[in-house]
Amino acid sequence: MESDSLFESVPNFSEGRDAKTVAAISGAALRAHVLDVDADPDHNRAVISLAGLGPNLLEALVASVKEASLRIDIRQHSGVHPRVGAADVVPIVPLGATELSRCRELAHRVGERIWSDLGVPVYFYGEGQSLADIRAGRGRLDLGGPALHRTAGAVCVGARPKLVAFNVILPGVDLGVARGIARALRESAGGMRGVQALVFSLPGGRVQLSMNLFRLEETAPAAVVAELKRRGVVIGYQQVIGLCPAVVAGDAAAGRLLEARLAASAARAGAVLCAERGDAEHLALARRLRKEAESLAALDTDQDSLLGGAERAAALVPVLKAAGVLDGELRAMLQAAAAGLSQAMTPSTRAAYPARAAALDRKLDTSTIE
């Protein structure tokens, strides 16, 4: 059921320059856990990473789409990234043990609420039509239409597995050459498995290779970097947009690990609940939890950090339980965080820390981390 399944959503909004608008949209989503807000002025786009159980995420998404629809006039929008609406794309992503079929069910509920409550038409992408089809004008509206909303356009809602949005600046490369590189990398053109790639011309003469890596078990960011180097391409600044699963994280994902942000958000929520209790013991624990949340959110990608992060996420469950503030959502987030960070550990790390790895495995073997 959606009520006991954990999801991530990474809605993309067509505003990345007005900080007040971005803050209002992310603030409207507080029914769920806001893991990250990544606003890009060049693309004029904000990517907000949310997590929560189904009912909470549903309400958060509808509220944030409503705020975007009130504040953004897509007719006035400018930016290099293609878009069809103020709240442009709303993907639903499985976390923990959640199955993709549950994400599709939740995606349909989100889309139905967006249309019924807000009057904004909805495309369901990934169900016979791709985002590329929709943006090229080849899509069909599933809810509403035939006209788009006058100022908010339409919303693309769908279910997908985890992916990584990965950008690379290509210094000294002109647009034509960069487009050839992007074409060679794309899965659709016979390139690397699980790679979608576009090229953008950014201010200051920068050329950006912008990619979605959607088969992470086959092509991680490190594989793309290696292929570019093999082709003799000079690589500049590397950037992860949103968050990155720890198991495929490279240096560019430092401080942007999905599982670390899950644990950090759970700790932050625990701190709020402890502070509400008001007694000296709970207030002291709230201070410690806030510090732990800040540290976890900035977790690095080296193996020692990943092992330590997994241990810390697992340890937060009994801490919050003893404090009387652990609920099902926080437990699910911490379980997903600990498991994901543990999966990112290499065999050599496990061999170097056998006792710690074994203790962590014992905790993760149970259906609940106690």
Secondary structure, DSSP 8 states (H G I E B T S, - for coil): -GGG-EEEE--EES-SS-HHHHHHHHHHTTTSEEEEEEEETTTTEEEEEEEEEHHHHHHHHHHHHHHHHHH--GGG---SS--SBSEEEEEEEE-TT--HHHHHHHHHHHHHHIIIII---EEETTSS--HHHHHTT----SBS-SS-BTTTB-EEEEE----EEEEEE-TT--HHHHHHHHHHH-GGGT-STTEEEEEEEEGGGEEEEEEEE--TTT--HHHHHHHHHHTT-----EEEES-B-GGG--GGGTT-BHHHHHHHHHHHHHHHHHHHH-SHHHHHHHHHHHHHHHHHHT--SSHHHHHHHHHHHHHHHHHHHHTT---HHHHHHHHHHHHHHHHT--HHHHHHSHHHHHHHHHHHHSSS--
